[in-house]
Amino acid sequence: MDETHQPLPASRQPLIQRTLTEWRTLAILGGPILIAQLAQMANGVIDTVMAGHASAEDLAAVGIGSSLWMPLFLFFMGLLGALQPIISGYNGARTTDRIMPATWQGLYIAAAGSVVMILLLTHVHPVLDRLNLEPHTASITQGYLDAFAWGVPALLLMTALRGLTDGLGHTRVIMAFAVLSTLLNLPLNYIFIYGKLGLPAMGGVGCGWATSLSNGVAAIALLVYLNRSEVYRRFHLLADRVKPDPAGIRYILKIGVPIGFTIFVEASLFSVIALFLAPLGPVVVAGHQIALNVVSLVFMLPLSIGMALTLRVSFLVGARAPDTARLISRSSLILAATVALVFATLLFTFAEQIAALYTSDTAVREVTVSLLMFAALFQIADVIQVTCISALRGYKDTGIPMFIMLFSFWLVGLPLGYALTFTDWLVPAMGAAGFWVGLTGGLTSASILLGLRLFFYAPKA
């Protein structure tokens, strides 16, 4: 049975029982999504640690290269993420004949996106020149990106096929292949970075080749699985190929472009904040990066719940069960707020111990602890906004939420953070803490506006 295709709670059941049934479905869907997200994060940690042991230049080059390809990938990941609610909706409506045509339109978009990403990543010389990098570091960065570019088609192929597997409620599939990619990345990094099995030591460039190969193997393995699995054989992925359909592609882009742009805007905001903080010195920047890493790790759980919520809501809308869709959309806010309170308490209580895990530098730890206090404060707003926007994506409502996020982050959060960090306009300059207060303000704005959008839009969907 598809994980999204759980029996619909009977309307005669008590409200609490119906809610718990829906939460159980979210847990079934969200657990594998969480593991897949953590596996993807682990790849970045592995690259950073192993490149750092090669040399400082290799570490810097891989870090710069990652900061260039990651925003591009996040945009296309969001764009292709439209396939999940689309296919889940078809699954709920029992119009399974529309699933493979939609999947193939997504694959065509992934192919076009691969060309764009490859062209951009292999021609970053102007960007590297503007960064005024030391020539050797710039050379490693370009080499890393050139190698990484070979794996871009596999990366976007898996992202598009995730729309099929997750959309059908089989979230364990991508979990398995994400873990496979991570398990492959570790030994391949060791071989290419340090020069084993007769290969020359490539340093940071080897990270690019390791990532490309691990993604390529995982993508091929996924294709083999989808064509041999009893569950997916009936969909005939390769045999039932359809031609590009402009109307189908436009439909995916209409839903997906706002998602991709929203994710890109959010990711770029944190990059801009890091640049603004640079003049305050390396200690402040280091503390900010550690706090941001902790928050990103903690965010994986509510993000996974949100992704599961998108799948469930879109399934229920397709199944013409709007009452249950509203129930899970609204009750998930209670679940999300509970998760946020737990994380906020943990951050408040164990901030010093968490900082000590990252660094032994006393000054950096002090900055980290102070910022984790603010991070704890914005947990509720952050979790509520991602829950609301995820539910809205299940309703395929992505345009207005995009503008809400753009307004909240760039017209509320960033200006407020800048004013509090560097000026005495509102209060005496707060330093790095000012940007975290600004982030809290932006997230609070987003959570309120998205919450209003969800409550007023969902009943009419």
N, C-alpha and C positions, 0 to 999 in steps of 0.2 A: 504493500500500500504506500502511495506517495505520502511523504511526511506532511505536505500541505493539505493532502486530501484526507484529513481526519474527519470522522463523523461530526456533522454540525450539531452543536448543543441544542437540544429541544427547547423551544421558547417556554415550555411549561416548567422546566427545571428552575430551581432557585437561582437567583442572579449570581450568588457566590459560587455555586457549583459550575455554572456556565463559564464564569470568569476563570476559575481554576483549570477547567478543561482547556481553555484557550491559552492560558499561560504554559500549560504542559506542552501544547503544540509548539509554542515559541521556543521552549527549552529544547525540544527535539530538533527543531530547525536551526536554532542559534548555536548549540554546542559545537557542531562541526565547523560552522562559520568562524567561531572564535578560535578554534585550533588552526584553521587555515590562515587567519589573520596573524596569529602569533608566529606561525611558520614563516610567513613572508617577512615579518619583522626580524626574525632570527637570521635571515639571509643578510640583512643590512649589518647586524651585529657581527656576524662571522666575517664579512668583508672588512669592516672597520678594524677589528682586532687583528686579523691576519695581515692586513696591509700595514698596520702600525708596527708590527714586529719586523717588517721588511725594512722600512726607513720612514723618517718623518715626511720626506718628500712624497713617498708613495701614499702615505695616509692622507696627506693634504690633497693629492691629486684625485684619489678615489672619492674623498668627501666632496670636492668641487664637482667632479663628474656626476656624482649621485644627485647633487643639488640641481644639476641641469636636466637630467633625464627624468627625475621623479615628478616634477610638475607636469611635464608633457604626458607621462604615463597616467597620472591621476586624472587628467582631463579626459583621455580616451577611456580610462576605466569607468568614469562616470557616464560618459556618452554611451558606451556599450552596456552599462548597467541598466539602461532602459529595457533591455531584453528580458530581464528577470520579471518585472511586473507584467510586461506584455504577455510572455509565455505562461506565467502563472495564471493570468486572467483567462487565457485560452483554455488552460487545463481546468480551471474552475467551471468554465462555461461548457466543457465537454466538446469544444470545437478543435479537436486534436489535429484535424487536417490543416489547420493554419499554423501549426507549430514549426514544421520544417521550413516552409517558405519564410517565416519571420527569422528563423535561425540563419538561413542562407543570406538574407539581406544584411544581418549583423556581421556575417563573415566577410561580405563584400566591403562593409564599412571598416572592418578590422584590417583588411588588405590595403585599403586606401590610407588608413591611419598609419600603417607600417611604413609606407612610402614616405609620408610626411615626417614621421619621427626619424627615420634613417637619414633623410636629407638634412634635417636640422642638426642632428647629433654629429654627423660627419663633417659639418661645416660651421663649427663653433669658434673658428679662429678669431673673428672680430670680437666675440664676447671675451675670450681669453686675453686678447690684447688689451681690452678696456680694464680688465682686472689687474693689469700690471704684474702678472705672475712671473716668478723667476723662470727663465727659459726651460730649465730641466723639468720643473714641476708642470709647466704648460704642456711640454711634450708628453709626459706620462698621462696627463689628463686627456689629451686628444687620443693617445693610443688606447686608453681605457674605453673611451666612448666609441672608437672605431670597432673595437672588439665586441663591446656590448651591443652595438647596432646589429650584428649578425643574428642575435637572439630576439630582436624586437618582433619579427613576424610570429615566432612561437609564443611570445608573451601575450600579444594581442589575440592570437588564435585561442589560447586558453581562456582569456578574458571573455571572448565572445561565446565560447562553448559553455562557460559558466552560466550564461543566460539560459541555456537549454537545461543543464543539470539542476541548477538551483530553481529555475522556473518550474520544473516538474517536482520540486520538493526534495530532490536527492542531494542535499547539501554535503553528505559524506563523500561524494565523488571528488569534488574539488579539494576537500580536506586531504584526502589520500594523496592526490597528485601534488599538492602544495608541500606536503611533508616529504614526498619523494624528491622534489626539487631541492629542498633544504638539505636532505641527507646526501645528495649528490654534490651539492655546492661545496661542502666542507672538504672532502678529499680532493676535488678538482682544484680548489683554491690552493691547497697544499702543494699539489703537483705543479701548477703553472706559476704560482708566486715564487716558490723557492727552488724551482728547477729540479724536479724528480723524474724518474723513469727515462733518463736520457735527454730530457728537454732542458733548454736554457732557462735560467731564472728570469722571469718577466716582471717581477715586482707588481706594482699596481695594475699594469696592463693585463697581467694574468687574472686579476679579479674579473675583468670584462669577459675574457674567454671562458672562465669557469661559469659565470652567470649565464652566458649564451648557451653553453653546452647543457647545463642542468635544465634550463628552460626548454631547450630543444628536445631532450630526451623525455621530459615530462609531457610535452605536447604530443609527441609521437605515441607515447604510451597511452595517453588519454584518447587519442583517435582510435587506436587499436581496441581499447576497452569499449568505446561507444559502438564500434562495429561488430564486436563479438558478444557483448553482454546480451543476455536474454531480454532484459528490460528495454534496452535501446535498439535492439535489432529491428523491432517493428517500425521504428521511425526512418530506417534506411538513410542514414546521414549522407553517405556518398552516392548511393544509387538514386536518391530522389532529389538530386541537385536541381535547383530552379535558376532561371536567368535573373539578372538584376532587375528589380522592379522599382522604378522611380517613386511610385506612390508608397510602397512599403518602406523604402529607405527614408523618405520624407517623414513618415510616421514615427520611425525610430528616432530620427534626428530631432523632431519636434519635442519629444519627451526627454531624449538623452542629452542634447546640447545644454539645456539649463542645469542638469545634474552635473555634467562635466565642468561647466563654468563655475558652479557653486563650489565644488571641491577645489578647483584651481584657485579661486578667490581666497578660500579659507587657508589653503596651504601657503600661498604667496604672502598672506598677511604675516605669518610667523617668520618668514624669511625677511620681510621688510623690518619687522621689530628687531630681529637680530642685527641687521645693518645699522639701525638707529642706536642700538646699545653699544656698538663697537667703540665709539669715542670714550665711553665710561671705563674702558680698560678690560684686560683679559680675565681678571677675577670675576667681574660682573657678568661678562659674556659666558664664562664657564658655568657659573651658578645658574644663569638663565637656561643654558642648554641642558643642564642636568635636570632642573625642575621640569622643563618641557618634555624631556625624555620620560620622566616618571609619569607625567600627566598623559602622554601619548600611550604608554603601556596600560594605564588604568582605563583609558578611554576605549580600549578594545572590547571590553565586555558590553557596555551600553551600545557601542557601534554594532556589535554582532546581534544584539537584541533588536536594534533598529532594522538591520538588514533582513532579519527573520520576519519582523513586523511588516515590511514592505511586501514580502512574498505572501504572507497570510492574508493581508488586506486585499491585495490584488486578486488572490484566489477567491475570496469570499464575494468580492464585487462581481467577478465573472460567474460565480455560482448563484448570483441574485439573492444573496443573503446580507442585505445592507444593515439590518439590525445587529447581526453578529459582527460585521465589520466595524460598526460604530462602537460596539462593546469592547472589542479588543483594542481599538485605537485609543479609547479614553482610559480604559483600565490599565493599559500599559504605562500610562503616565504615573500611576501609583507604584507600579513595579519599578519603573525607572527612578523615581524619587527615592524609593527605599534603597536601591543600589547606590545612588549618589550619597545618601546619608551615611551609609556604611563606609564608602571610600573617603568621604570627608573626615569622618572620625579617625580612620586609620592614618590619614595624612597628618592630621593635627597631633595625634598621639605619638607617631613613630617618625616624625620628620627628621630628627637628628640621626636616628639609626639608618634611615634611607639615604641621607646625604653621605654618611660614613661609608656606605657600600660603594659609592661612586668615586670618592676622593679622600685623601688623607690631608689635603691642604686645608688648614683651619679657616683661612679667609674665605675660600670658595665654599666651604661647608656652611659658614655663617650666612652667606648670601643665599645659598640653596635653601636652607631652613626657612629664612624669612619669606622667600618666594613660594615655598610649599604651603605656607599658611594662607596666602592669597589663593593658591591653586585649590585648596580645600574649600574656600568660600564659593568659588564659581562652579563647583561640581554639580550642584542641583540645576543651575541654569544651563550648563553645558549638556547634561544628560536629557533634560526636558526638550531642548531645541532639537537634538538629534532624534529623539523619539517622535516629535511632531513632524519633522520634515520627512522621516522615514514612512510614517503613516500616510502623509500626503502623496508621497511617491507611489504608494500602493494604489491610491486613487488616480494615479497618472497626472497629478497636479504638480507641475514642476516650475512653471514660468513665474508665477507670483512669489513662491518661496525663494527663487533665485534673487529677485529684487529685494526681498526682505533681508536675506543674508548679506547682500551687497550693501544695503543701507546700514544694517546693524554693525557690520565689521569695519567698513571703510569710512562711514560718515558718523558713526557713534564711537566705536571701540578705539580705532586708531587715533583720531584727533584728541579724544579724551585722554588716552594713554600718553600721547606726546605732551599735552599740556601739563599733566601731572608729573611726568618724568623730568622735564627740562625747564619748566616755567614756574613762576609764583602766582599765576593768574587765579587759581582756585585755592590752593594750599601751598605751603612751602614745597619746593621741588622734592619729589619722593625718590628720584633715582629709578632703578629698574622696577621697583614695586609699582610705580605709576602705570607702566604698561600692563601689568597684571590686573590692576584695578580697572584700567580701560577695557581689557579683555572681558572682565566680569560685567562691565556695563554693556558691552556689545552683545555678549551672550544673553544677558537678561532681556535686552531689547528683542533679540531674535526669539527667545523662548516665549515672550508675551505675544508678539505679533504672529508667530507660527501657531501658537496655541489658539489664538482667535481665529486664524484662518482654518484650522482643523475643525473647530467647534461649529463654525458657520458654514463651512464647505461640505464636510463629510455627510451631513444629513441629506444634502441635495444630490449626492453623487449617484 
